[in-house]
């Protein structure tokens, strides 16, 4: 009896740890507590920080001009931020994780992450209390990758803010509610092809991806995924991950407007798309076909 009680407690602790892990990782969508904070943030001037990397700078400017709608904004080089020490400003820039393969001299974070971030104050080392929102990026970013990585991150954060401010009640959506039911249009899963980068799909035995997903699935070169993002191709959902010291954050999103379809976290060494991920997407489709969201 004693051993059964101990095993039961171990299971409870393990499940609690999984829940906490998931909630912490979902902070990518924002740290706003109340709806009025989100409303007030609309009047904040967003300073988009440009680092001395031409590909990064060009990509940030293009993505913000095309896709950012939530606040007003202006661009400033990282060496000219003394002008923004006073006033109602927030700062948008890139923070790279410790294990990322990124040569550009950008910021990093006390909470290890590879992402575009929005902070209350600019610092080359992002601290949790300054963090307002962030959108995960892939860990491998070379010159030609900046455009699509930043496009996705800017769209993810802009989507979050627009969804959160429209939520019912006076509180901003909780991490757990977003985890269970992020309010993007999941019906896109019903008619879009899922594309996965080569060697990122891991199935066992005779498992078949189209059957597990209940739809068209194809492994493609990363260039095909980047092309779909660049052209905002409404035909595709795609998979990508962002790894840090604690988690591998796995996301399935639409190539057009970066609408989040599904999000989960695994341990850092488990970053491939698996049968469980495909089954989760299929379950969303089943729920939609039954009239659910």
Secondary structure, DSSP 8 states (H G I E B T S, - for coil): -HHHHHHHHHHHHHHHHHHHHHHHHGGGG----BHHHHHHHTTSEEEEEE-S-HHHHHHHHHHHHHH--SS-EEEEEGGGGGGGSSSSEEEEEEEE-TT-B--S--EEESS---EEEEESS--SEE-GGGEEEEEE--SB--GGGHHHHHHHHHHHHHHHHHHHHHSSSSB---HHHHHHH--S-GGGGGT-EEEEETT-EE--TT--HHHHHTS-EEEE-HHHHHHHHHTT-TTEEEEEEEE-SS-EEEEEEETTTT-EEEEEEE-TT--SEEHHHHHHHHHHHHHHHTT--
